[in-house]
Amino acid sequence: MLNKAIEIATRAHAGQVDKAGEPYILHPLRVMLSRENELERICAVLHDVVEDSDVSFDDLRKEGFSEEVIVVLDCLTKCKGESYYEFIARILGNETACHVKLADLCDNMNLSRIENPTEKDEARIKKYNEAAERIMDVLSLRQR
């Protein structure tokens, strides 16, 4: 299923670029490679597919992805009208989503790919760092 997830993500993100002008697919691939188990890797490479393309959860079900994958991806997909704070709070209820989102945030906080970071970039990093701290707090409580 991981190969299928990579293929779907590659098609879904075709033509998209990141803030540094690089092919967007490199971001979910980096997030995927930072994870160690198959569930997290599948969810990592697909984490932006529903939000940023015309692929739906039903499409992913038809491709054979499990409900476990769909539930995690639903947690990782920001809903229209949902604040960022609400979005992060929703992620906190799913441990796999927490691990994937933390990896996503770590990759997004790496400004080395942006030649001249702006104040807007710095503000985004601050927001991401606060979210990462909340997720790490929840994960550390679960491990006690």
CYANA upper distance limits for C-alpha pairs under 8 A (distance plus 0.5 A):
  1 MET  CA      5 ALA  CA      6.62
  1 MET  CA     42 ILE  CA      7.90
  1 MET  CA     65 PHE  CA      7.85
  2 LEU  CA      6 ILE  CA      6.73
  2 LEU  CA     38 GLU  CA      7.54
  2 LEU  CA     41 ARG  CA      7.69
  2 LEU  CA     42 ILE  CA      5.87
  3 ASN  CA      7 GLU  CA      6.76
  4 LYS  CA      8 ILE  CA      6.67
  5 ALA  CA      9 ALA  CA      6.59
  5 ALA  CA     42 ILE  CA      6.45
  5 ALA  CA     45 VAL  CA      7.18
  5 ALA  CA     46 LEU  CA      6.90
  6 ILE  CA     10 THR  CA      6.52
  6 ILE  CA     29 LEU  CA      8.44
  6 ILE  CA     42 ILE  CA      8.30
  6 ILE  CA     45 VAL  CA      6.80
  6 ILE  CA     46 LEU  CA      8.07
  7 GLU  CA     11 ARG  CA      6.78
  8 ILE  CA     12 ALA  CA      6.49
  8 ILE  CA     46 LEU  CA      8.26
  9 ALA  CA     13 HIS  CA      6.48
  9 ALA  CA     25 ILE  CA      7.58
  9 ALA  CA     45 VAL  CA      6.93
  9 ALA  CA     46 LEU  CA      6.23
  9 ALA  CA     49 VAL  CA      6.67
 10 THR  CA     14 ALA  CA      6.46
 10 THR  CA     25 ILE  CA      6.55
 12 ALA  CA     49 VAL  CA      6.67
 12 ALA  CA     52 ASP  CA      8.44
 12 ALA  CA     53 SER  CA      6.21
 12 ALA  CA     54 ASP  CA      7.97
 12 ALA  CA     55 VAL  CA      7.54
 13 HIS  CA     24 TYR  CA      6.88
 13 HIS  CA     25 ILE  CA      6.33
 13 HIS  CA     49 VAL  CA      7.82
 13 HIS  CA     52 ASP  CA      8.23
 13 HIS  CA     53 SER  CA      7.56
 14 ALA  CA     23 PRO  CA      8.42
 14 ALA  CA     24 TYR  CA      8.39
 14 ALA  CA     25 ILE  CA      7.97
 15 GLY  CA     23 PRO  CA      7.65
 15 GLY  CA     24 TYR  CA      8.42
 16 GLN  CA     23 PRO  CA      6.57
 16 GLN  CA     24 TYR  CA      5.81
 16 GLN  CA     25 ILE  CA      8.19
 17 VAL  CA     21 GLY  CA      5.71
 17 VAL  CA     22 GLU  CA      5.71
 17 VAL  CA     23 PRO  CA      5.01
 17 VAL  CA     24 TYR  CA      4.94
 17 VAL  CA     25 ILE  CA      8.48
 18 ASP  CA     22 GLU  CA      5.95
 18 ASP  CA     23 PRO  CA      6.84
 18 ASP  CA     24 TYR  CA      5.46
 19 LYS  CA    114 ILE  CA      7.72
 20 ALA  CA    113 ARG  CA      6.57
 20 ALA  CA    114 ILE  CA      5.69
 20 ALA  CA    115 GLU  CA      8.08
 22 GLU  CA     26 LEU  CA      8.10
 24 TYR  CA     28 PRO  CA      8.14
 25 ILE  CA     29 LEU  CA      6.78
 26 LEU  CA     30 ARG  CA      6.56
 27 HIS  CA     31 VAL  CA      6.79
 27 HIS  CA    107 ASP  CA      7.78
 28 PRO  CA     32 MET  CA      6.49
 28 PRO  CA     44 ALA  CA      6.64
 28 PRO  CA     45 VAL  CA      5.10
 28 PRO  CA     46 LEU  CA      7.59
 28 PRO  CA     47 HIS  CA      7.70
 28 PRO  CA     48 ASP  CA      8.16
 28 PRO  CA    104 ASP  CA      8.25
 29 LEU  CA     33 LEU  CA      6.65
 29 LEU  CA     44 ALA  CA      8.20
 29 LEU  CA     45 VAL  CA      6.17
 30 ARG  CA     34 SER  CA      6.89
 30 ARG  CA    107 ASP  CA      7.89
 31 VAL  CA     35 ARG  CA      7.45
 31 VAL  CA     41 ARG  CA      8.34
 31 VAL  CA     44 ALA  CA      6.29
 31 VAL  CA     45 VAL  CA      7.34
 31 VAL  CA    100 VAL  CA      7.98
 31 VAL  CA    103 ALA  CA      6.19
 31 VAL  CA    104 ASP  CA      6.16
 31 VAL  CA    107 ASP  CA      7.22
 32 MET  CA     40 GLU  CA      7.86
 32 MET  CA     41 ARG  CA      5.10
 32 MET  CA     42 ILE  CA      7.65
 32 MET  CA     43 CYS  CA      8.32
 32 MET  CA     44 ALA  CA      5.31
 32 MET  CA     45 VAL  CA      5.75
 33 LEU  CA     41 ARG  CA      7.51
 34 SER  CA    103 ALA  CA      7.34
 35 ARG  CA     40 GLU  CA      6.60
 35 ARG  CA     41 ARG  CA      6.17
 35 ARG  CA     44 ALA  CA      8.33
 35 ARG  CA    100 VAL  CA      8.04
 35 ARG  CA    103 ALA  CA      8.15
 36 GLU  CA     40 GLU  CA      7.67
 36 GLU  CA     41 ARG  CA      7.52
 37 ASN  CA     41 ARG  CA      6.70
 38 GLU  CA     42 ILE  CA      6.53
 39 LEU  CA     43 CYS  CA      6.70
 39 LEU  CA     69 VAL  CA      7.46
 40 GLU  CA     44 ALA  CA      6.33
 40 GLU  CA     96 THR  CA      6.91
 40 GLU  CA     97 ALA  CA      8.48
 40 GLU  CA     99 HIS  CA      8.02
 40 GLU  CA    100 VAL  CA      6.74
 41 ARG  CA     45 VAL  CA      6.73
 42 ILE  CA     46 LEU  CA      6.79
 42 ILE  CA     69 VAL  CA      8.13
 43 CYS  CA     47 HIS  CA      6.04
 43 CYS  CA     69 VAL  CA      6.86
 43 CYS  CA     72 VAL  CA      7.40
 43 CYS  CA     73 LEU  CA      6.74
 43 CYS  CA    100 VAL  CA      7.63
 44 ALA  CA    100 VAL  CA      6.17
 44 ALA  CA    104 ASP  CA      8.20
 46 LEU  CA     50 VAL  CA      8.35
 46 LEU  CA     73 LEU  CA      7.92
 47 HIS  CA     73 LEU  CA      6.44
 47 HIS  CA     76 LEU  CA      6.62
 47 HIS  CA     77 THR  CA      7.61
 48 ASP  CA     52 ASP  CA      6.19
 48 ASP  CA     53 SER  CA      8.45
 48 ASP  CA     76 LEU  CA      8.28
 48 ASP  CA     77 THR  CA      7.45
 49 VAL  CA     53 SER  CA      6.07
 49 VAL  CA     54 ASP  CA      8.38
 49 VAL  CA     55 VAL  CA      6.88
 50 VAL  CA     54 ASP  CA      7.14
 50 VAL  CA     55 VAL  CA      5.76
 50 VAL  CA     56 SER  CA      5.94
 50 VAL  CA     57 PHE  CA      7.40
 50 VAL  CA     77 THR  CA      7.39
 51 GLU  CA     77 THR  CA      6.23
 51 GLU  CA     78 LYS  CA      7.39
 55 VAL  CA     59 ASP  CA      6.64
 55 VAL  CA     60 LEU  CA      7.98
 56 SER  CA     60 LEU  CA      7.01
 57 PHE  CA     61 ARG  CA      6.74
 57 PHE  CA     70 ILE  CA      7.07
 58 ASP  CA     62 LYS  CA      6.65
 59 ASP  CA     63 GLU  CA      6.82
 60 LEU  CA     64 GLY  CA      7.09
 60 LEU  CA     65 PHE  CA      6.27
 60 LEU  CA     70 ILE  CA      8.14
 61 ARG  CA     65 PHE  CA      5.61
 61 ARG  CA     66 SER  CA      7.32
 61 ARG  CA     67 GLU  CA      8.11
 61 ARG  CA     70 ILE  CA      8.05
 65 PHE  CA     69 VAL  CA      6.81
 65 PHE  CA     70 ILE  CA      7.60
 66 SER  CA     70 ILE  CA      6.93
 67 GLU  CA     71 VAL  CA      6.46
 68 GLU  CA     72 VAL  CA      6.90
 69 VAL  CA     73 LEU  CA      6.64
 70 ILE  CA     74 ASP  CA      6.49
 71 VAL  CA     75 CYS  CA      6.91
 72 VAL  CA     76 LEU  CA      6.85
 72 VAL  CA     94 ASN  CA      7.53
 72 VAL  CA     96 THR  CA      7.20
 72 VAL  CA     97 ALA  CA      5.89
 73 LEU  CA     77 THR  CA      6.61
 73 LEU  CA     97 ALA  CA      7.97
 75 CYS  CA     87 PHE  CA      8.41
 75 CYS  CA     90 ARG  CA      6.83
 75 CYS  CA     91 ILE  CA      5.70
 75 CYS  CA     94 ASN  CA      7.90
 75 CYS  CA     97 ALA  CA      6.93
 76 LEU  CA     91 ILE  CA      6.96
 76 LEU  CA     97 ALA  CA      6.81
 76 LEU  CA    101 LYS  CA      7.55
 78 LYS  CA     82 GLU  CA      7.22
 78 LYS  CA     84 TYR  CA      8.28
 78 LYS  CA     87 PHE  CA      6.30
 79 CYS  CA     87 PHE  CA      8.05
 82 GLU  CA     86 GLU  CA      6.61
 82 GLU  CA     87 PHE  CA      6.83
 83 SER  CA     87 PHE  CA      6.66
 84 TYR  CA     88 ILE  CA      6.72
 85 TYR  CA     89 ALA  CA      6.67
 86 GLU  CA     90 ARG  CA      6.70
 87 PHE  CA     91 ILE  CA      7.00
 88 ILE  CA     92 LEU  CA      6.98
 88 ILE  CA    131 ALA  CA      7.25
 89 ALA  CA     93 GLY  CA      7.92
 90 ARG  CA     94 ASN  CA      8.47
 91 ILE  CA     97 ALA  CA      6.35
 91 ILE  CA     98 CYS  CA      6.51
 91 ILE  CA    101 LYS  CA      8.39
 92 LEU  CA     97 ALA  CA      7.99
 92 LEU  CA     98 CYS  CA      6.49
 92 LEU  CA    135 ILE  CA      7.00
 92 LEU  CA    138 VAL  CA      7.42
 94 ASN  CA     98 CYS  CA      6.73
 95 GLU  CA     99 HIS  CA      6.92
 95 GLU  CA    139 LEU  CA      7.80
 96 THR  CA    100 VAL  CA      6.80
 97 ALA  CA    101 LYS  CA      6.38
 98 CYS  CA    102 LEU  CA      6.49
 98 CYS  CA    135 ILE  CA      6.62
 98 CYS  CA    139 LEU  CA      7.99
 99 HIS  CA    103 ALA  CA      6.86
100 VAL  CA    104 ASP  CA      6.65
101 LYS  CA    105 LEU  CA      6.52
102 LEU  CA    106 CYS  CA      6.66
102 LEU  CA    132 ALA  CA      6.29
102 LEU  CA    135 ILE  CA      7.36
102 LEU  CA    136 MET  CA      8.27
103 ALA  CA    107 ASP  CA      6.79
104 ASP  CA    108 ASN  CA      6.64
105 LEU  CA    109 MET  CA      6.49
105 LEU  CA    128 TYR  CA      6.53
105 LEU  CA    129 ASN  CA      8.07
105 LEU  CA    132 ALA  CA      7.10
106 CYS  CA    110 ASN  CA      7.14
106 CYS  CA    132 ALA  CA      8.37
108 ASN  CA    125 ILE  CA      8.28
108 ASN  CA    128 TYR  CA      8.39
109 MET  CA    125 ILE  CA      6.00
109 MET  CA    128 TYR  CA      7.46
109 MET  CA    129 ASN  CA      8.08
111 LEU  CA    117 PRO  CA      7.50
117 PRO  CA    121 ASP  CA      6.23
117 PRO  CA    122 GLU  CA      7.60
118 THR  CA    122 GLU  CA      6.89
119 GLU  CA    123 ALA  CA      6.63
120 LYS  CA    124 ARG  CA      6.70
121 ASP  CA    125 ILE  CA      6.72
122 GLU  CA    126 LYS  CA      6.77
123 ALA  CA    127 LYS  CA      6.85
124 ARG  CA    128 TYR  CA      6.66
125 ILE  CA    129 ASN  CA      6.44
126 LYS  CA    130 GLU  CA      6.77
127 LYS  CA    131 ALA  CA      6.87
128 TYR  CA    132 ALA  CA      6.59
129 ASN  CA    133 GLU  CA      6.68
130 GLU  CA    134 ARG  CA      6.90
131 ALA  CA    135 ILE  CA      6.79
132 ALA  CA    136 MET  CA      6.58
133 GLU  CA    137 ASP  CA      6.59
134 ARG  CA    138 VAL  CA      6.88
135 ILE  CA    139 LEU  CA      6.68
136 MET  CA    140 SER  CA      6.51
137 ASP  CA    141 LEU  CA      6.79
138 VAL  CA    142 ARG  CA      6.86
139 LEU  CA    143 GLN  CA      6.95
140 SER  CA    144 ARG  CA      7.23
